[in-house]
């Protein structure tokens, strides 16, 4: 009789644990992400994974779907602010989590009376300056780091991003030798699927050669797996480590600017614009689908060139007006 009771309780406990696991947000959200890996862009999957990791670190992985409410999301938002996370990043996390929550709720056929995300920030604020000065680039380039170290790899990757028309880290990490032919790199932006052609200059070739190994299909050693899911995890792990290492490199080089994986992309765009490269050319080099996106990259340029240009235009206008007045006399 005791055995029967014990077995029954054991089965009930097992069923309870199984049912609880089937209601855990982290587990269900990860299933959504895994299912969408085949047809969503890598940038979208990256956003999902990063947001879910952050949220799970805050709540724990045993949080049930129906435990997510407005109060919890407001506490989570306050937690992110206390860690110094900028509003645009918080907005990105919240929008990704809202999408995952809605998809999980749809799969579980949940009736949601009010959105847990109704009172958290999901807008967009003006981004701070992301490009760096020429002197900062020189300091980073001249920094001597141990060969074959992760520090050296990140320094080379940062400079490669600048040399290669501001190539973003995701495309650098996934770059294959098969995409290089006849002195040209041809790759398709992970985010927009736009083709980008890069002529290989000596400074680019030097970095490519430094990391060439007989067996690797990838140019840089950030990804080693051919399995899509494992490759995504390797990329995400290295993205976080890369950004942390860039801060260390900046400190070592005496650069006060905030250096991230996107810094050289903005830096290349700003440098090209200051040197009179036409906006459509910059847009194409960055793999943007329209120039409106490109404008956000160069909007940070200070007002001095604008003031100088206006001064020259007004001088020319003044001369024209003076000429007309002389003719009238």
KANOR-V733354 format. One record per backbone hydrogen bond with DSSP energy under -1.0 kcal/mol. NH is the residue of the N-H (numbers start at 1). CO is the residue of the C=O. E is the energy in kcal/mol with one decimal. If there is no record, write none. Layout:
nh: <NH/NH>
co: <CO/CO>
e: <E/E>
This chain:
nh: <5/6/7/8/9/10/11/12/13/14/15/16/17/18/19/20/21/22/23/24/25/28/29/30/31/32/33/34/35/36/40/45/46/47/48/49/50/51/52/53/54/55/56/57/58/59/60/65/67/68/73/74/75/76/77/78/79/80/81/82/83/84/85/90/91/92/93/94/95/96/97/98/99/100/101/102/103/104/105/106/107/108/110/118/137/138/139/140/141/142/149/153/154/155/156/157/158/159/160/161/162/163/164/166/167/172/173/174/177/179/180/181/184/185/186/187/189/193/196/198/200/205/206/207/208/209/210/211/219/231/232/233/234/235/236/237/238/239/240/241/242/243/244/245/246/247/248/249/250/251/252/253/255/263/266/267/268/269/270/271/272/273/274/275/276/277/282/283/284/285/286/288/295/297/298/299/301/307/308/309/310/311/312/313/314/315/316/317/318/319/320/321/322/323/324/325/326/327/328/329>
co: <1/2/3/4/5/6/7/8/9/10/11/12/13/14/15/16/17/18/20/21/63/24/25/26/27/28/29/30/31/32/36/41/42/43/44/45/46/47/48/49/50/51/52/53/54/55/56/23/64/65/69/70/71/72/73/74/75/76/77/78/79/81/80/86/87/88/89/90/91/92/93/94/95/96/97/98/99/100/101/102/103/104/105/115/133/134/135/136/137/138/146/149/150/151/152/153/154/155/156/157/158/159/160/161/161/168/169/170/217/176/177/184/181/198/179/196/194/189/187/185/183/201/202/203/204/205/206/207/175/227/228/229/230/231/232/233/234/235/236/237/238/239/240/241/242/243/244/245/246/247/248/249/250/260/262/263/264/265/266/267/268/269/270/271/273/272/278/279/280/281/282/283/291/294/294/295/298/303/304/305/306/307/308/309/310/311/312/313/314/315/316/317/318/319/320/321/322/323/324/325>
e: <-2.3/-2.8/-2.9/-2.5/-2.8/-2.7/-2.6/-2.6/-2.7/-2.5/-2.6/-2.5/-2.4/-2.3/-2.8/-2.6/-2.3/-1.9/-1.4/-1.0/-2.6/-2.3/-3.2/-1.9/-1.6/-1.7/-2.3/-2.6/-2.2/-1.7/-2.3/-2.1/-2.8/-2.2/-2.4/-2.8/-2.8/-2.3/-2.7/-2.5/-2.2/-2.6/-2.7/-2.1/-1.2/-2.5/-3.0/-2.5/-1.4/-1.6/-2.1/-2.4/-2.2/-2.5/-2.4/-2.2/-2.2/-2.2/-2.2/-2.2/-1.0/-1.7/-2.2/-2.3/-2.8/-1.9/-2.5/-2.7/-2.6/-2.1/-2.8/-2.6/-2.0/-2.4/-3.0/-2.7/-2.2/-2.6/-2.9/-2.0/-2.1/-2.4/-2.7/-1.3/-1.7/-2.1/-2.1/-2.3/-2.5/-2.3/-1.4/-2.0/-2.4/-2.2/-2.6/-2.3/-2.4/-2.1/-2.7/-2.2/-1.4/-2.9/-2.7/-1.4/-1.1/-1.8/-3.2/-1.6/-2.3/-1.6/-1.8/-2.6/-1.5/-2.9/-2.7/-2.0/-2.4/-2.3/-2.6/-2.5/-2.8/-2.4/-2.3/-1.0/-2.2/-2.8/-1.4/-1.0/-2.7/-2.8/-2.2/-1.9/-2.5/-2.5/-2.6/-2.4/-2.3/-2.3/-1.9/-1.9/-3.1/-2.3/-1.9/-2.3/-2.3/-1.3/-1.2/-2.5/-2.6/-2.0/-2.5/-2.2/-3.1/-1.3/-1.8/-2.5/-2.5/-1.8/-2.5/-2.6/-2.6/-2.2/-2.4/-1.1/-1.6/-2.4/-2.1/-2.7/-2.1/-2.4/-2.0/-2.4/-2.1/-1.3/-1.2/-1.2/-1.5/-2.7/-2.5/-2.4/-2.5/-2.3/-2.1/-2.2/-2.6/-2.1/-2.3/-2.5/-2.6/-2.3/-2.2/-2.3/-2.4/-2.2/-2.2/-2.0/-2.1/-2.0/-2.0/-1.6>
